[in-house]
Amino acid sequence: MTLLTNKQTMAPPGTAETAAAATTTRTLGTVIKAYVALTKPRIIELLLITTLPVMFLAARGLPPLWTATATMVFGTLSAGSANVLNCYIDRDIDKTMRRTRRRPLAKADVTPQGALVFGIVLGVLSTLGLGLTVNWVAAGLSLAAILFYVFVYSMILKRRTSQNIVWGGIAGCMPVLIGWAGITGGLSWAPLVLFGVVFFWTPPHTWTLAMRYREDYAAAHVPMLPVVATERQVVRQTIAYTWATVLCSLLLWPVAKTTLIYPAVALVLGAGCLWEVYRLLGRLNAGKTGVDLRPMRFFHWSNIYLALLFLAVAVDALFV
């Protein structure tokens, strides 16, 4: 009877090892997924959307494959570094916000020390990678973007002023300059115009998101404009910055001497963006507030606007 029981309960050869290996694999996969999530891949996608088209413009056509690939790869690591270090700094407030409480550090899927080391390693690799494979001007701009985002925005501006995203958004404008420098080894007025487009685009894009999650930012004591100002004040500033974005986008036509493709697309996209922001004002005037104001509609449209505008930059460069 004992022998029979032992046989019945005995696991087939290799089962324990297989189960242990499966557990290890699942754990490793979970850890890798958590570290990737720290880099905020969706934000990186948006940054890369502004990098590659500028390389087309700088090259006046297809950029060299190796240079473009290296810039995009190490640019991804650079943006990932800034985002990881931002998560490390914001780990306390991320726990209190619905939008961010599922981030790896907020859920303790990654240790703070691990995130800090990971962010620094990505920053070092991205800077050296760009310097050695592209040029040191692009590498220097990349390092400046990381340092600005971490020390100026995350550690100083974000928790102290309602103008945090206005000036902190400069870090998000840097990929434009990095892409241009990657091809030319320097800077000129054309990338500075596109830098201005992203600079003016960032506040209304972020403020409409903050309008949707106003309570989150208030609970975390982050003075985003929608937390410290009325909805009407926020909408008015959103309109002003949207006009600035559209007008700045049209400057690229004479400055970069584009074909008529770019200004035509910029006009259509700009008109659409202004239509959406004035719809926001219309709903406010109709007495809509909070979620009923539908600020996320403009937020999502602004993403589409920026992506298509920079796509037009790339396409136009092929016909110069």
C-alpha positions in Angstrom: 0.0 0.0 0.0 2.8 2.3 0.9 4.6 1.6 -2.4 1.4 2.1 -4.3 0.8 5.5 -2.6 4.4 6.5 -3.4 4.0 5.6 -7.0 0.7 7.5 -7.2 2.1 10.6 -5.6 5.5 10.5 -7.3 5.9 13.2 -10.0 7.0 12.1 -13.4 10.7 12.6 -14.0 11.6 16.2 -14.8 8.3 17.7 -13.7 9.7 19.6 -10.8 12.5 21.0 -12.8 10.1 22.0 -15.6 7.8 23.7 -13.1 10.7 25.6 -11.6 11.9 26.7 -15.0 8.4 27.8 -16.0 8.1 29.8 -12.8 11.5 31.4 -13.4 10.6 32.2 -16.9 7.3 33.8 -15.9 9.1 35.8 -13.2 11.8 37.0 -15.6 9.2 37.9 -18.2 7.3 39.9 -15.5 10.5 41.8 -14.5 11.4 42.6 -18.1 7.9 43.8 -18.7 8.1 46.0 -15.6 11.4 47.6 -16.6 10.1 48.3 -20.2 7.0 49.9 -18.7 9.2 52.3 -16.7 10.5 53.7 -20.0 6.9 54.8 -20.9 6.9 53.4 -24.5 3.9 55.4 -25.6 5.7 58.7 -24.8 8.8 57.4 -26.6 6.7 56.7 -29.7 5.5 60.3 -29.8 9.1 61.6 -29.4 10.4 59.4 -32.2 7.6 60.7 -34.5 9.2 64.1 -34.3 12.8 62.8 -34.7 12.8 60.8 -38.0 10.9 63.3 -40.2 13.3 66.1 -39.2 16.1 63.8 -40.5 14.3 63.6 -43.8 14.1 67.4 -43.9 17.8 67.8 -43.0 18.8 65.3 -45.6 16.4 66.8 -48.2 15.3 63.3 -48.9 16.0 59.9 -47.5 18.6 60.1 -44.7 21.5 57.7 -44.5 20.1 54.4 -43.2 22.9 53.8 -40.6 22.7 57.3 -39.2 18.9 57.3 -39.0 18.8 53.8 -37.4 21.5 54.7 -34.8 19.8 58.0 -34.0 16.4 56.3 -33.5 17.8 53.4 -31.4 19.9 55.5 -29.1 17.3 58.2 -29.1 14.9 55.6 -27.7 17.3 54.7 -25.0 17.7 58.4 -24.2 14.0 59.0 -23.9 13.7 55.8 -21.9 16.4 57.0 -19.5 14.6 60.3 -18.8 11.3 58.5 -18.3 12.7 55.9 -16.0 14.4 58.6 -13.8 11.1 60.6 -13.8 9.3 57.5 -12.5 11.9 57.1 -9.8 11.5 60.8 -8.7 7.7 60.6 -8.9 7.2 57.2 -7.3 5.5 58.8 -4.3 2.9 60.8 -6.2 2.3 58.0 -8.7 0.9 55.9 -5.9 -1.9 58.5 -5.3 -3.0 59.0 -8.9 -5.4 56.7 -10.7 -3.7 57.4 -14.0 -0.2 56.3 -12.7 -0.8 54.0 -9.7 -0.3 50.9 -11.9 3.2 52.0 -12.9 5.9 49.5 -11.8 7.4 51.5 -9.0 3.9 52.4 -7.6 3.1 48.6 -7.6 6.5 47.7 -6.2 7.2 45.5 -9.3 10.6 47.2 -9.4 12.8 48.5 -6.6 13.7 52.2 -6.5 17.3 51.3 -6.5 16.8 49.1 -9.6 15.0 51.8 -11.4 17.6 54.4 -10.6 20.4 52.2 -11.9 18.4 51.2 -14.9 17.8 54.9 -15.8 21.4 55.9 -15.4 22.6 53.0 -17.5 20.2 53.8 -20.3 21.4 57.5 -20.2 25.1 56.5 -20.4 24.5 54.0 -23.2 22.4 56.5 -25.2 24.9 59.3 -24.9 27.9 57.2 -25.7 26.0 55.4 -28.5 25.0 58.6 -30.2 28.5 60.1 -29.8 30.3 57.1 -31.2 27.9 56.2 -34.0 26.3 59.5 -35.0 28.1 62.6 -33.7 28.8 64.3 -30.4 26.5 67.3 -31.1 23.5 64.9 -31.2 24.9 63.1 -28.1 25.3 66.4 -26.2 21.7 67.5 -27.0 20.4 64.1 -25.9 22.2 64.3 -22.6 21.0 67.9 -22.1 17.4 66.6 -22.7 17.8 63.9 -20.0 19.3 66.3 -17.5 16.7 69.0 -18.1 13.8 66.6 -17.8 15.1 65.1 -14.6 16.5 68.0 -12.7 14.6 71.0 -14.1 11.2 69.6 -14.8 10.8 66.6 -12.5 12.7 67.9 -9.4 12.0 71.6 -9.6 9.2 72.8 -11.8 6.6 70.0 -11.6 5.7 70.3 -8.0 6.3 74.1 -7.6 4.6 76.0 -10.4 1.5 75.9 -12.7 3.9 76.7 -15.6 5.7 73.4 -15.0 4.8 71.9 -18.4 5.3 75.1 -20.3 9.0 75.2 -19.5 9.5 71.5 -18.6 8.2 70.7 -22.1 11.5 71.9 -23.5 12.8 68.4 -22.9 10.2 67.0 -25.2 11.2 69.4 -28.0 14.8 68.2 -28.0 14.3 65.2 -30.3 13.7 67.6 -33.2 17.2 69.2 -32.6 18.8 65.8 -32.1 17.4 64.5 -35.4 18.6 67.5 -37.3 22.1 67.4 -35.7 22.3 63.7 -36.4 22.3 64.5 -40.1 24.0 67.9 -40.3 26.3 67.9 -37.2 24.8 71.3 -36.2 21.6 73.4 -36.0 19.8 75.9 -38.1 16.5 77.9 -38.2 14.4 75.1 -39.6 14.7 72.7 -36.7 14.3 75.6 -34.3 10.9 76.4 -35.9 9.8 72.8 -35.4 11.2 73.0 -31.9 8.8 75.9 -31.4 5.9 73.9 -32.8 6.4 71.2 -30.2 7.0 73.8 -27.5 3.7 75.5 -28.1 1.9 72.2 -28.7 2.9 70.7 -25.4 0.9 72.8 -22.9 -2.6 72.5 -24.5 -1.9 68.8 -25.1 -1.0 68.2 -21.4 -3.5 70.6 -19.9 -6.4 68.9 -21.5 -5.2 65.6 -20.1 -4.8 67.3 -16.7 -8.4 68.6 -16.9 -9.6 65.0 -17.2 -7.5 63.9 -14.2 -7.7 67.1 -12.2 -8.6 65.3 -9.0 -5.5 63.1 -9.3 -3.1 66.0 -9.7 -4.8 67.8 -6.8 -4.5 64.8 -4.5 -0.8 64.5 -5.4 -0.3 68.3 -4.8 1.0 68.8 -8.3 0.0 72.4 -9.3 -1.0 71.7 -12.9 -2.9 74.6 -14.4 -6.3 72.9 -14.3 -5.7 72.4 -10.5 -5.0 76.1 -9.7 -7.1 77.8 -12.4 -10.7 77.8 -13.5 -11.8 75.7 -16.5 -12.4 78.9 -18.5 -8.9 80.1 -17.8 -7.4 76.8 -18.9 -9.5 76.7 -22.1 -8.5 80.3 -22.9 -4.8 79.5 -22.5 -5.3 76.3 -24.5 -6.7 78.3 -27.3 -3.8 80.8 -27.2 -1.2 78.1 -27.3 -3.0 76.3 -30.1 -3.0 79.4 -32.2 0.7 79.8 -31.5 1.3 76.2 -32.5 -0.5 76.6 -35.9 1.2 79.9 -36.7 4.6 78.5 -35.8 4.0 75.5 -38.0 3.4 77.7 -41.0 6.8 79.4 -40.5 8.6 76.3 -41.7 7.4 76.9 -45.3 9.5 80.0 -45.9 12.3 79.1 -43.5 12.9 75.6 -44.8 11.8 76.5 -48.4 9.4 73.5 -48.5 7.2 72.7 -51.4 3.5 73.5 -51.3 2.7 70.0 -49.8 3.8 70.9 -46.3 1.9 74.3 -45.9 -1.2 72.8 -47.4 -1.2 69.9 -44.9 -0.3 72.3 -42.1 -3.2 74.6 -42.9 -5.7 71.7 -43.0 -4.4 70.1 -39.8 -4.2 73.5 -38.1 -7.8 74.3 -39.0 -8.9 71.0 -37.6 -7.0 71.6 -34.4 -8.5 75.1 -34.0 -11.9 73.7 -34.7 -11.5 71.2 -31.9 -10.3 73.7 -29.3 -13.1 76.1 -30.1 -15.6 73.2 -29.7 -14.1 72.9 -26.3 -14.9 76.5 -25.6 -18.4 76.0 -27.1 -19.1 73.2 -24.7 -17.8 75.4 -21.8 -20.1 78.2 -22.8 -23.0 75.8 -23.0 -22.5 75.0 -19.3 -20.6 71.7 -19.7 -18.0 71.1 -17.0 -15.6 68.4 -15.8 -15.9 65.1 -17.9 -18.9 66.6 -19.8 -16.5 69.2 -21.2 -14.8 66.3 -23.0 -11.2 67.6 -22.9 -9.8 64.2 -23.9 -11.3 64.7 -27.3 -8.8 67.6 -27.9 -6.0 65.6 -26.2 -6.4 62.7 -28.7 -6.8 65.0 -31.6 -3.6 66.8 -30.7 -1.7 63.5 -30.9 -3.0 63.0 -34.4 -2.2 66.6 -35.4 1.5 66.3 -34.3 2.0 62.9 -36.0 0.5 64.0 -39.3 2.2 67.3 -39.3 5.6 65.7 -38.9 4.7 63.1 -41.5 4.0 65.9 -43.9 7.5 67.3 -43.1 9.0 63.9 -44.2 6.9 63.5 -47.3 7.6 67.1 -48.4 11.3 66.5 -48.1 11.1 63.8 -50.7 9.8 66.2 -53.3 12.2 69.1 -52.7 
